[in-house]
């Protein structure tokens, strides 16, 4: 089971986008290329708890803030469609009324009823579902829900794709920078809550805890007592004497949802109090690296319990050393049906095959995703050896400068940096301009490397010695 295609319309910075995935995937691209937006869009469709937020969407989730077309006076919806292919036997039984067939070679759904060629090795059972969000004119509010894309009902409507249905797909989205504070709470959708659901554990603690809190005395000091008696006397000027009797303070307004948000795990910090006991602090007060490592440990538990899960995660490298990044990536790939990451780390990216590294680009609201194939003049055996040192920075940048050899590779950045120091009003370093540099290792490699990088949506420059007319034409092209 894995995601194979995502289509997005009118969501945040994406007017339209279509991206294909090939198993485990790493999304890369400039800041604001839309990496996080793409994962948020998938979460709108597949996230079991996502639609429980209120409101589901708001004004700022619409591209350019446009949710009504002023020319046509029509509502402009947000639409996100995903296809999950390679369904298990259990999933095919559960979704039997909504099955379609995905051709992984043609990267399209087969057409027909029943479609021909479903027994081909490159064709698998697939599920197509979508999110539709809109501005409700009558309610003056925003609404949204998820649906099966097939079959379409006679009246043009679609059957609802519910939260229990989504859990069959096993999608879990982790926003690394924002997950730590609630990962070990019992909020709905937190990692602990997911684990308890998978274990089919029913918590019976809430009523007992609420009873204890209702009886817990709070603020029983002389000053508070006198103030509350004064309130009681003032009220009795207006109402019968048995009203507002014996005012006192209690923790009695808490609900189960409030407790879920409030309760969290405390962990030892290593610091000792004067009496020799270990001081414990809330989980989110631990170091960033510790938080992220613990989050990933919980992910491993979820993967083992669920058997088939799609993990989507932002920047697993944050606050973690390179060897831990690599271990995390490989562990999650082994334990999940599909692992999807956004990343800026060369240590993460070099763990993926080139076809699994998707370069995202967004121009005038249109998003495209291009697989990073093997660079020219680099053999597969040498790819991992050279990836981090030669190509990773270029894949992560918007602008790339291809240099003919090592002399230029060393000299030009140093010259640019020095010019920036001497006259910062006129000059900037290449790093400051967001330009990555690549050593072509020979003049014959300048044109092929430039063509390769341009095909990935990069703006490419080159510096080289005098060329023959033919070679110069190839470089310019």
N, C-alpha and C positions, 0 to 999 in steps of 0.2 A: 504494500500500500504506500503510495507516495503522490504528492502533488505534481502535476505535469504542466498545468497551464493556469495562469491568473490573468483576468481581464478587469481593468478598472476604468470607470468613467466618472468624471466630475467629483473626485474625492481629493480634498486638500490641494496639494500642488500638482495633481495629475488630472489633466483634462481627459486624456485617454492614454492607456498603456496596455500592452500585452507582453507577457514575459513567460518563457518556457523554462522548465526545470528538468534536470537530468539526474535524478537520484539525489544523493547528498549534494548540497549546494552552498556556495559562499557568494553572497552579493557584495560587490564592491562598487566604488564610485565616489565622486566628489561629495563633500558635505552638501546637503540639500539636493542630492540627486534623486532622492525619494526612496532610499533603502528602508528606513523605518516606516514610511507611509505605506509601502507595499506590504510589509508584514502586518501593519495595523489593518489594512484592507482585508487580508486573509482572515485575521482574527474576527472581523465583523461577520464573516460567513461561517467559520468553523468553530470559533471560541464558544464553548458551552455557556459561559457566564457573561459573555460580552453584552448581550441584549438586556441583561438585568440592570444595567446602568440607566439612570434617568437624568437627562434625556439620553437616548441612544446616540443621537448625533445633534449637533447644533449648527449655528450659522457659519462658524469658521471651518466646518468640515467640508463645505461645498467649495469647489474650485472657484477662485476669485470671489468667494462669498455670494455667488449667484445661485439662488434657489428658485427664483421666478424669472422667466424670460420676459423682459419689459416690452419687447417688440410684439411677441405673440400673447403676452399675459398668460403664459402657461407655466406650470410647475416644472422645474428642471431637477430630475432625481439623481441621487447617487446610486450607482450600480456596480457591484463587484461580483464576478462570476469565477468560480474555481472548478477545476476538474481533478478528482482523485482517482487514480488508476491502479491496476494490479490489486483489486479487492480480494480479500480472503474469502474462503468458502462461507464462513459465518457472515461476513459483510454482504456477500451476494444474496444470501438467504434473507437477511434483514431488509435490504434495499431492492428486493427482486422486482418490484413494480416500477423502479426508476433506473434500471441498468441501461447504460449505453456502452459502446465499444470504442476503445482508444487505439489508434495505430501509431506506435511509437516512432516508426520510420518516417511516415508522412506528417507526423505531429498534428493529427486531426482526428475527429470522430468519424467513424464509418456512418454512411447514410443508407437508410433502407430499413424495411421491417419485414422479416428479420434481416439484418445486414449480412452480406456475404463476407466470407473470409475471417469469421470470428475464431476459427481454429488455428490461424496462422500464429507462429511463435512470437511475432512482434505485435500482436493484438491482444488486449486484455480488457476485462470487465472494468467499467468506469462509472463514476457517479458525478453528475454535473449539478451544482447547487449555486444559488446566488442570493445576495443581499440587495434589497431595494429600500432606499431611504428617501423621504420626501417631506416637503413642507405641507402641513395640513392647514388649508386656508380657513376652514370653519372653526377649528380649535385654536388657530393662531399659534401652532406649536409644531415640533418636528417629530416624525415617527419613522419607524423602520422595522423590517422583519426579514427572515430568511425563508427561502422556498426551494423546492425541487424544480429543476428546469424542465423536467419531463415526467409525466405527460402534461400537456396543456389541457385544461378543462374546456368544455364546450363554450363557456361564457368568457373565455380568455384569461381566467384566473389560474393560479398554481397552488399546489398543495404545500402546506407549511412544513418547513424543515426544523424540527423541534430540538430542544436541548438534549433530550435522551438520544435522539438520532445522531447529534453531533458527537456525543461521547463514543459512539461506535467508530468514529473516524480518528479519535485519539489525538486531536491537535492541542498543543500546549505552547503558548507564546510567552516568552520571558523577556521583559525589558530590563536588562541587566542593571542599569543605573537606578531603576525605580522599583525593583523587586524586593531588595533586601529588607526594607522596613516592614513588609507584611508577609514575607515568606514563611516565617515561623509563628504567625498569628493564626487564628482560626477563622479569619474572614472568609466569606464565600469566594472560591476561586484561588485561595492561597495554596501554596504547595502542601502544607499539612492537611488542608481541607480536601485536596485532590487525593492524597494518599489515604485518608480515612474513608473517602467515598469508594475508592478502589478496593479497600479491605472490607467494604460493606459494614463499617463500624457505625453504630448509632450512638451518638453522645447523649447520655442521660443526666449530664451534670448541671444543665442550665437551671432547672427548677430548684434544685437544692441550693445552688449558688445564689439565686435570686432571693430565696427565703432567708439565707444568712445575711445578705446585704440589707434586706428590709428591716432586720432587727439590729443592725450594726449602729451603735450610737455615734453621732458626729457632732462636734462643736458644743459639748455639754460643759461649757465654761460659765462662770458667773455672768460675764458681760453678755454672752449670747442669750443666756436664760432670761436676763432682765429685758433684753430687747424683744424677745418673742412674747413675754408677758405683756409688754406695752402694746404690741400689735394686737394681742387678744383683747385687751381692754378697749382699744380704739374700735375694733370691729363690733364689739357688743353695744356700742352706741347706736348701731344701725340694724342689727339683726338679733333674733332671740338668743338668750344666754347659752343655750346648748349648742349653738353654732360656733365654729372656730375654736373648739375646746382643746386645751393642752397642746398648743403648737410645739413641735420639736423637729429637729433635722435628722433625716435618714437618707441613705443611698437607695431610694425606693423607685426612682423613675427609670432605672436601667431596663432596657429590653434585651432580648436575646441578640438582636443585631448589634446593639451597642456593645454588648459583652464580647461578641466576636471581633469587633474592631479594637477593643481595648486590651483584651488578653494577649499576652505575647510571652515568648520563652525568655527567661533570664539565663545568662551563662557566666561562669567564672571568668574574671579578668586576669587572674594571676596575682592581683594585689591583695595584701592581707591587712585586715583591721588590727587594731591594737590588742584585741582579745585572741588573735590567732586565726580567726575564721576568714574564709575567702570572700572577697567582695564580688558580688554578681551584679551585672548590668544588663539592660535589655539587649536583645540580640542585635538590633540595628545600631547599637553603640560600639560594636566590635569594629576592627579594622576592615577597610573595604575589601582587601584580599581575602580575609577570613570569611566575610559575608558571602562573597562570590563563590568561594570554595565550598561553603556549606550549602549554598543554593544548588550547586552542581551535584553535591552528594545526594540531596533530596531528589534531584532529577534521576539519578541512577536507581533509586528506590522505585520511583514511578515507572521507569522503563521496565524494570524486572516484574513489577506487579501487572502491568498492562499488556505486556508481550508485544503489542503492536502500537507504536506511538510516533507521531510526527512532532519533533521539537523545532521550534523557531526561536532564535535567540539573537539578541543584539550584542555585539562586541564582547565575546567571551574573554578577550584578552585583558580587560580592564583590571589593573592593580595586580596582575598575576605575572610571575616570571615566565620566560619562554618555555622551559621544560614542562611547566604546569599547563600552559596553553595547549601544547601538543598532546599531553596526556588526556586533557579534557575532551578535545576534539575527537581523538580516536576512541575514547571510552563511549561518548555519546553516539558516535556512528555505529559502533558495534552493538549497542543496546537498543537502538531505535530503528524503525522502518525507514525513516528519513530524518536527517538533521539539516536544518537550514540556518545559516549564520549570516549576519552582516559583520564586516571586519575591516580594520585598517592595519592588521598585523601581518608582516611577512611570515612569521612563524605559524600562524593559522593558515594562511593561504597556500603555503608550500605543501601542506598536507592533502591538498585536493588536486585531482587531475585537472588539466587546463579546461576541458569541456565542462567541468563542474563549477568553475569560477565564472560568474556572470557579471559582466561590466554593465552597470545601469547608467543610462544617460537620459536627461530630460531637457528637451528644447521646446520652448513656447508651450509648455504643459503636456507635451507628448513624450511618454516614456518608452524607451526601448531597452532590451536586454540582449547583450551580445556575448556568447561564450568565448572565453580567451583560449584560442587554440595554441598549439606549440609555435613559438616565435621562429622566424626563418633562420636557417643556419644553426639551429640548436636541435640536437638529437634528443629523443626521449630519455635516453640514459643520462644525459648531461643536464636535463631540465632542472631537477631538484638541486643539483650542485650550484647552478648558476642563477636560479630563480630569485633568491633573496638578494643577491649582490647586484644583479644586472637588470632585472625586469620588474620586480615587485613595485618599486617606487613609481615607475612609469605607468603601471596599471592603475595605481591609486590616484594619479594626478590628472588634471584636465589638459595641461600643456606639457609637451615633451620636446626636449632638445636632443637630437641624435648627433653625436660627435664621432668623427672618423676613427680616432684612436686615443690611446692613453694620455698622450701629451695634452691634447685639447681637453680631455676629461678632467685632468688635474688643473690646467691653467685657467680655463674660462670661468669656472665658479669662483676661483680665488681672485681673479681680476674683477669680476662683478661685485664680490663682497668688499674689495678694497675701494672700488669706485663709490659704493654706497657709504663707506666710512668717510671718504674725502669730500663728497658733495651729495648728502642725502636728499637734497631738494630735487636733484636731477636724476639720480641713479638709485637702483635697488638691487639687492642680491637676487640670484635666481630663486633661492628658497622663498624670499619675500614676495616674489612674483608668482609663486606657485608653479614653477617650472621644474620638472624632473629631468635629469640628464641620463642618457644611455650611451655607453661605449659600444660602437658598432663593431670594433675590432677589425677594421679594414674597410677601405673605400668601396669595395664591391658589396658590402652589407648595408650601406646607407640607404639605398633605394628600397630593398626588400623590408628592412626594419621600419622605414617610414610608412610604407604601404600597409604593413601589419598593424601599426599603432593607429594609423588613420582609420582603418577598418573597424577599430574598437571605439571610434567616436572621439579620438583625441585630436587636439590641434597640435600639429607637428612642425618643428623647425629643424634645420640641419646646418652644420658647419663642416666644410670639407675642403680639401685641396682642389686645384684646378682639375677639371674632368674632361674626358673626351666628349664631343657633342652628343653621342648616343647615351653615355652614362649620365650626363647633365640633364638630358631630356627625361630620362627615367626617374631621376631624383625629383625634378620639378613636378612630374606627373603624380 
